[in-house]
Amino acid sequence: MTENTPPTGADTPTGTDPDATYDQPGYEDKSLGQAANQDQELADEVMEKTGGDAEAAEKEFRERSHGPSGS
């Protein structure tokens, strides 16, 4: 490998770790689409759990999110 050759990477199959977060594009355990879908389900779950209390739901969502806001 020369100085101008970027290091090689090994992509992982997406979705292998349901607890993974999507932090940035690249070699990830979770795709952006998977993280977005899980976060939508989580948003619905915490709103129902908190009885519609948006402030409490937002706090729990941020703690459990699969996307950047939770990491």
SEKEFI-628299 format. One record per residue (C-alpha): residue number from 1; residue in one letter; x, y, z. Coordinates in Angstrom, 3 decimals. Example, Ala and Ser with C-alpha at 12.3 -4.5 7.8 and 13.67 -1.06 7.14 Angstrom:
2
ROLUM	seq	type	east	north	up
ROLUM	1	A	12.300	-4.500	7.800
ROLUM	2	S	13.670	-1.060	7.140
//
This chain:
71
ROLUM	seq	type	east	north	up
ROLUM	1	M	0.000	0.000	0.000
ROLUM	2	T	1.345	3.442	-0.925
ROLUM	3	E	0.822	6.730	0.854
ROLUM	4	N	-1.927	7.682	-1.620
ROLUM	5	T	-3.839	4.429	-1.224
ROLUM	6	P	-6.607	4.653	1.358
ROLUM	7	P	-6.742	1.859	3.933
ROLUM	8	T	-9.037	-0.991	3.023
ROLUM	9	G	-12.021	-1.676	5.166
ROLUM	10	A	-14.374	-4.516	5.742
ROLUM	11	D	-18.047	-3.713	5.526
ROLUM	12	T	-20.324	-5.543	7.914
ROLUM	13	P	-23.815	-6.759	7.055
ROLUM	14	T	-26.314	-4.146	8.167
ROLUM	15	G	-28.614	-5.037	10.972
ROLUM	16	T	-26.322	-7.510	12.701
ROLUM	17	D	-26.512	-5.600	15.960
ROLUM	18	P	-30.003	-4.316	16.835
ROLUM	19	D	-28.480	-2.161	19.589
ROLUM	20	A	-25.978	-0.465	17.278
ROLUM	21	T	-26.362	3.214	16.534
ROLUM	22	Y	-25.904	5.034	13.264
ROLUM	23	D	-23.201	7.593	14.013
ROLUM	24	Q	-21.787	8.441	10.574
ROLUM	25	P	-21.744	7.218	6.981
ROLUM	26	G	-19.288	4.455	6.227
ROLUM	27	Y	-18.694	1.002	7.585
ROLUM	28	E	-21.503	0.578	10.051
ROLUM	29	D	-23.411	-2.131	11.841
ROLUM	30	K	-26.640	-0.293	11.100
ROLUM	31	S	-27.793	1.573	8.009
ROLUM	32	L	-29.326	5.037	8.154
ROLUM	33	G	-32.665	3.595	7.027
ROLUM	34	Q	-32.666	0.977	9.775
ROLUM	35	A	-31.855	3.600	12.407
ROLUM	36	A	-34.602	5.914	11.103
ROLUM	37	N	-37.182	3.115	11.162
ROLUM	38	Q	-36.237	2.081	14.693
ROLUM	39	D	-36.318	5.694	15.874
ROLUM	40	Q	-39.808	6.180	14.409
ROLUM	41	E	-41.025	3.120	16.300
ROLUM	42	L	-39.280	4.367	19.444
ROLUM	43	A	-40.887	7.814	19.123
ROLUM	44	D	-44.336	6.239	18.916
ROLUM	45	E	-43.554	3.948	21.872
ROLUM	46	V	-42.307	6.683	24.220
ROLUM	47	M	-45.169	9.043	23.365
ROLUM	48	E	-47.638	6.299	24.250
ROLUM	49	K	-45.692	5.308	27.372
ROLUM	50	T	-45.582	8.902	28.673
ROLUM	51	G	-49.250	9.533	27.916
ROLUM	52	G	-48.370	12.253	25.416
ROLUM	53	D	-45.975	14.162	27.698
ROLUM	54	A	-43.680	15.512	24.982
ROLUM	55	E	-40.930	16.631	27.375
ROLUM	56	A	-40.681	13.245	29.107
ROLUM	57	A	-40.928	11.444	25.755
ROLUM	58	E	-38.132	13.553	24.274
ROLUM	59	K	-35.859	12.818	27.238
ROLUM	60	E	-36.406	9.065	26.976
ROLUM	61	F	-36.093	9.169	23.181
ROLUM	62	R	-32.718	10.906	23.385
ROLUM	63	E	-31.480	8.263	25.837
ROLUM	64	R	-32.618	5.325	23.689
ROLUM	65	S	-32.329	6.657	20.111
ROLUM	66	H	-30.518	4.616	17.451
ROLUM	67	G	-29.409	7.730	15.571
ROLUM	68	P	-26.908	10.507	16.352
ROLUM	69	S	-29.069	12.244	18.982
ROLUM	70	G	-28.887	9.162	21.176
ROLUM	71	S	-25.198	8.554	20.916
//
